[in-house]
Amino acid sequence: MAGELLDIGFRPKLVASFDPPDAETRFREWQATNAQALAGVPAEAMRVEYGRTGAGLYVRVRIDESQLPEGLKLP
């Protein structure tokens, strides 16, 4: 099959998602709760995405599959 065994690089996994109206507050609380687990994740393996909708700010957190930490609590 075309593309089989083709290295596509890191595959980020969505580990947390926060929707408006209080997305930033809930993200900060989740981040504090998971500080110990997240401490071992290299900065280049974690992405925090912010965006706006008509309802307000949303936040998404993705971590490369190869760097997923043990003990990460869901939001």
N, CA, C and O of each residue as an XYZ file, in Angstrom:
300
protein
N       0.847     -1.179      0.000
C       0.000      0.000      0.000
C       0.893      1.243      0.000
O       1.895      1.287      0.714
N       0.543      2.222     -0.775
C       1.330      3.454     -0.867
C       1.426      4.132      0.495
O       0.424      4.269      1.197
N       2.627      4.554      0.865
C       2.835      5.254      2.120
C       3.075      4.347      3.306
O       3.378      4.825      4.399
N       2.946      3.040      3.111
C       3.153      2.111      4.214
C       4.598      2.193      4.683
O       5.523      2.273      3.874
N       4.779      2.171      5.991
C       6.089      2.274      6.641
C       6.761      3.629      6.443
O       7.960      3.769      6.685
N       6.002      4.617      6.010
C       6.515      5.961      5.837
C       6.499      6.667      7.187
O       5.455      6.736      7.835
N       7.637      7.187      7.614
C       7.714      7.889      8.899
C       6.957      9.208      8.791
O       7.315     10.071      7.989
N       5.912      9.362      9.599
C       5.133     10.597      9.569
C       5.463     11.499     10.754
O       4.798     12.510     10.980
N       6.499     11.123     11.509
C       6.916     11.947     12.635
C       6.054     11.706     13.852
O       5.408     10.665     13.974
N       6.046     12.657     14.739
C       5.295     12.532     15.984
C       3.801     12.587     15.735
O       3.336     13.295     14.842
N       3.056     11.842     16.522
C       1.599     11.862     16.436
C       1.064     12.420     17.749
O       1.072     11.724     18.764
N       0.606     13.650     17.741
C       0.095     14.239     18.978
C      -1.268     13.669     19.348
O      -2.145     13.528     18.495
N      -1.437     13.348     20.615
C      -2.695     12.823     21.124
C      -3.373     13.919     21.940
O      -2.733     14.570     22.766
N      -4.652     14.118     21.711
C      -5.421     15.087     22.493
C      -5.605     14.516     23.892
O      -6.237     13.473     24.055
N      -5.056     15.191     24.911
C      -5.147     14.694     26.281
C      -6.086     15.526     27.147
O      -6.514     15.073     28.209
N      -6.411     16.740     26.703
C      -7.333     17.592     27.464
C      -7.943     18.631     26.539
O      -7.293     19.135     25.624
N      -9.203     18.938     26.799
C      -9.922     19.913     25.988
C     -10.842     20.717     26.908
O     -11.572     20.154     27.723
N     -10.794     22.024     26.764
C     -11.584     22.919     27.614
C     -12.336     23.908     26.733
O     -11.733     24.605     25.917
N     -13.635     23.966     26.898
C     -14.480     24.843     26.101
C     -14.947     26.048     26.912
O     -14.907     26.020     28.142
N     -15.391     27.103     26.232
C     -15.891     28.288     26.917
C     -17.094     27.946     27.783
O     -17.763     26.946     27.523
N     -17.382     28.724     28.780
C     -16.891     30.079     29.008
C     -15.669     30.172     29.919
O     -15.005     31.208     29.922
N     -15.343     29.132     30.692
C     -14.236     29.229     31.657
C     -13.077     28.311     31.298
O     -12.478     27.701     32.183
N     -12.757     28.205     30.029
C     -11.735     27.278     29.547
C     -10.360     27.547     30.152
O      -9.678     26.615     30.577
N      -9.953     28.799     30.193
C      -8.612     29.100     30.691
C      -8.479     28.747     32.167
O      -7.456     28.202     32.580
N      -9.482     29.045     32.954
C      -9.451     28.724     34.386
C      -9.370     27.215     34.594
O      -8.561     26.738     35.391
N     -10.206     26.465     33.879
C     -10.194     25.005     34.027
C      -8.889     24.408     33.511
O      -8.411     23.419     34.067
N      -8.296     24.987     32.455
C      -6.996     24.530     31.962
C      -5.933     24.738     33.029
O      -5.148     23.829     33.298
N      -5.890     25.908     33.638
C      -4.881     26.197     34.684
C      -5.034     25.248     35.872
O      -4.035     24.803     36.438
N      -6.273     24.935     36.254
C      -6.512     23.990     37.346
C      -6.022     22.590     36.962
O      -5.380     21.914     37.766
N      -6.322     22.159     35.741
C      -5.872     20.855     35.260
C      -4.350     20.812     35.217
O      -3.743     19.814     35.605
N      -3.739     21.886     34.747
C      -2.284     21.967     34.651
C      -1.648     21.859     36.043
O      -0.648     21.161     36.211
N      -2.216     22.538     37.034
C      -1.692     22.468     38.399
C      -1.861     21.066     38.985
O      -0.959     20.557     39.651
N      -3.004     20.449     38.740
C      -3.260     19.098     39.230
C      -2.275     18.096     38.637
O      -1.872     17.146     39.308
N      -1.888     18.306     37.384
C      -1.014     17.377     36.665
C       0.434     17.849     36.576
O       1.200     17.327     35.765
N       0.818     18.816     37.385
C       2.156     19.402     37.293
C       3.258     18.355     37.405
O       4.235     18.411     36.657
N       3.122     17.420     38.307
C       4.161     16.403     38.486
C       4.278     15.510     37.246
O       5.388     15.231     36.793
N       3.156     15.064     36.699
C       3.184     14.215     35.508
C       3.702     14.989     34.290
O       4.437     14.432     33.474
N       3.333     16.251     34.162
C       3.728     17.054     33.003
C       5.185     17.513     33.070
O       5.765     17.886     32.050
N       5.777     17.489     34.266
C       7.154     17.954     34.432
C       8.137     17.156     33.584
O       9.156     17.694     33.153
N       7.848     15.889     33.340
C       8.754     15.054     32.562
C       8.538     15.102     31.064
O       9.264     14.445     30.318
N       7.554     15.866     30.604
C       7.260     15.952     29.163
C       8.118     17.062     28.548
O       8.028     18.215     28.969
N       8.945     16.725     27.561
C       9.752     17.765     26.915
C       8.855     18.833     26.282
O       7.781     18.523     25.767
N       9.296     20.067     26.324
C       8.504     21.188     25.803
C       8.113     20.983     24.336
O       7.013     21.358     23.931
N       9.010     20.390     23.539
C       8.718     20.207     22.122
C       7.695     19.095     21.869
O       7.200     18.955     20.751
N       7.374     18.304     22.902
C       6.409     17.210     22.756
C       4.999     17.612     23.190
O       4.059     16.833     23.034
N       4.847     18.808     23.726
C       3.545     19.253     24.234
C       3.094     20.503     23.499
O       3.870     21.433     23.280
N       1.817     20.504     23.125
C       1.238     21.662     22.440
C       0.005     22.125     23.193
O      -0.874     21.326     23.515
N      -0.054     23.400     23.468
C      -1.245     23.991     24.074
C      -1.809     24.940     23.023
O      -1.172     25.923     22.645
N      -3.003     24.630     22.565
C      -3.630     25.393     21.489
C      -4.766     26.233     22.061
O      -5.632     25.729     22.776
N      -4.746     27.508     21.738
C      -5.796     28.433     22.142
C      -6.548     28.884     20.899
O      -5.977     28.962     19.811
N      -7.796     29.171     21.064
C      -8.570     29.715     19.961
C      -9.824     30.375     20.495
O     -10.164     30.232     21.670
N     -10.500     31.092     19.634
C     -11.725     31.775     20.037
C     -12.879     31.341     19.159
O     -12.730     31.138     17.954
N     -14.027     31.203     19.787
C     -15.272     30.970     19.079
C     -16.200     32.114     19.469
O     -15.804     33.003     20.222
N     -17.405     32.099     18.974
C     -18.362     33.128     19.363
C     -18.655     33.108     20.852
O     -19.026     34.127     21.433
N     -18.486     31.937     21.473
C     -18.761     31.793     22.905
C     -17.574     32.173     23.782
O     -17.740     32.378     24.984
N     -16.381     32.270     23.203
C     -15.203     32.636     23.979
C     -14.004     31.751     23.677
O     -13.954     31.078     22.648
N     -13.043     31.764     24.585
C     -11.773     31.068     24.433
C     -11.929     29.566     24.667
O     -12.658     29.141     25.563
N     -11.228     28.760     23.842
C     -11.126     27.328     24.111
C      -9.645     26.971     24.186
O      -8.803     27.686     23.643
N      -9.327     25.862     24.860
C      -7.950     25.408     25.024
C      -7.904     23.906     24.748
O      -8.752     23.156     25.232
N      -6.910     23.469     23.966
C      -6.692     22.053     23.686
C      -5.237     21.729     24.034
O      -4.336     22.519     23.751
N      -5.015     20.570     24.647
C      -3.663     20.148     25.005
C      -3.373     18.835     24.288
O      -4.140     17.877     24.385
N      -2.263     18.804     23.573
C      -1.842     17.594     22.856
C      -0.413     17.247     23.268
O       0.427     18.128     23.450
N      -0.157     15.952     23.409
C       1.183     15.465     23.752
C       1.535     14.356     22.767
O       0.705     13.498     22.466
N       2.764     14.376     22.270
C       3.217     13.335     21.357
C       3.040     11.969     22.013
O       3.344     11.794     23.193
N       2.543     11.001     21.238
C       2.265      9.668     21.769
C       3.484      9.045     22.441
O       3.345      8.324     23.429
N       4.651      9.313     21.925
C       5.871      8.715     22.486
C       6.263      9.325     23.831
O       7.140      8.794     24.512
N       5.631     10.426     24.223
C       5.975     11.131     25.459
C       4.838     11.183     26.471
O       4.925     11.926     27.449
N       3.780     10.418     26.261
C       2.646     10.464     27.199
C       3.093     10.048     28.589
O       3.661      8.969     28.755
N       2.847     10.889     29.599
C       3.292     10.562     30.951
C       2.326      9.630     31.672
O       1.134      9.591     31.368
N       2.853      8.895     32.617
C       2.039      8.058     33.501
C       1.347      8.971     34.517
O       1.895     10.000     34.912
N       0.163      8.591     34.926
C      -0.522      9.315     35.990
C      -1.209     10.593     35.588
O      -1.623     11.365     36.453
N      -1.345     10.838     34.306
C      -2.018     12.047     33.834
C      -3.511     11.928     34.112
O      -4.154     10.972     33.677
N      -4.059     12.900     34.837
C      -5.486     12.878     35.189
C      -6.285     13.609     34.130
O      -5.868     14.653     33.628
N      -7.437     13.051     33.798
C      -8.326     13.664     32.818
C      -9.001     14.888     33.424
O      -9.190     14.961     34.638
N      -9.366     15.848     32.576
C     -10.067     17.030     33.081
C     -11.444     16.698     33.614
O     -12.159     17.587     34.074
